[in-house]
Amino acid sequence: MRLPCGLSPASMRDLYADALLRSIDLPCRAEHAAGGPGAGLGATLTTRHLLYEAEVEAAMGLPPGVHSYAILPIGYPIGRFGPVGRGSLADFVYEDRWGKTYSAVK
């Protein structure tokens, strides 16, 4: 598990969200790649612990003024989890309104 933390006040967390998500995306990809084909190592970002932020930070031993931003559990899923794929951009990217395919996507 990884616990991204920062020295900023919790009230400023949103200002750092973009950098945080970028800093977590690459380790997630690296963990997946490190497992190698068929190894099944996976990770997911969660912020659910923020519902109990003070309790979690105390349990993790974070010093005063250091706040957690997310939790990144890493491990092997139970059961069969098989190859991750991506859908076509045309199914997800729209222009001007919902359902109108973005002109740059073919």
N, C-alpha and C positions, 0 to 999 in steps of 0.2 A: 504494500500500500504506500502511496505517496500522499503527502499532505502539503500542498502549496500554501505558503504563509507569506505575510508581509508585515512591515512595520507601520503601515498607514492605519488611520482610524477605520474601524469597521464601516463608519458612515461614508467613507470614500471608496468603498469596494467597487462600486459601479464604474468609477473612473479607470480602474485597473483591469476591468473584465476582459477587454480585448487582448491585452498583453498576456493575461493569465491563460486565456483559452489557447492562444498561440503557443505558450510555453508548455501546455499540457498535450497538445495535439501531437507534437513530434515524439515525446516519450511513449505515447500510446502506440504510434506507428512503429517505433523502435522495439517495444516489447513484443508486438505482434511479429515483427520480422525476426527477432532473436529466437523465437520459438521454432522457426523454420517451417517448411511445408508440412502440414499435418500435425504439428505439435499442439496447436489449439490454444496457445497462450493468448489471453485477451485482457482488455482493460476498459473501464467506463468511467466517465466523469459524473460525479454526483455532488449536489449542494444541499441535499436533504438534511444533512447534519446541522445546517445553520438554524434549523428550528430549535435546536438545543445547543446553540453556539457556546455559551459559557461552560456548560457541562462537558462538552467535547474538548474544548481547549484546555480545561483543567485536567481531564483524563489523559490528554496527550502531553501534558507538562509544558505547555507554551508559556513563556514569560509574559508578564504584564506588557501591554502595548503591541504584542504580536497577535495577529488575527489570522485564522484559517480562511481560505477562500473556497476550497473545494476538497473533496477526498477522491482519490484515484485508486480504487481497488484493482489489483492485478492478480490474475490467477488463471486456473483452468476451469472452464465451465463444467457443471455437472451435466451429464448426458451428451447427446450428439449435437454439435454446433458446427455446421459446415460451411463451405467457403463463403466468404463475404463478397458480395458483388455490388455493383453500382448500377442504378437504373439509367435510362437515357435522360440526358438533360432536357430534351423536349417534353418529358413527362413532369418536370419539376420547375422549369424556368419559364416565366411568362412575361409578356411585355404589355404595359399599360393596364391590363385587367386580367383577372383570373381566367385561365383557359385559352388565352391568345398566345400561341407559341412565339417565343422571342425570335425576332427575325435573324439573329446571328446563329441560331441553333438549327441545324438541319438534321 
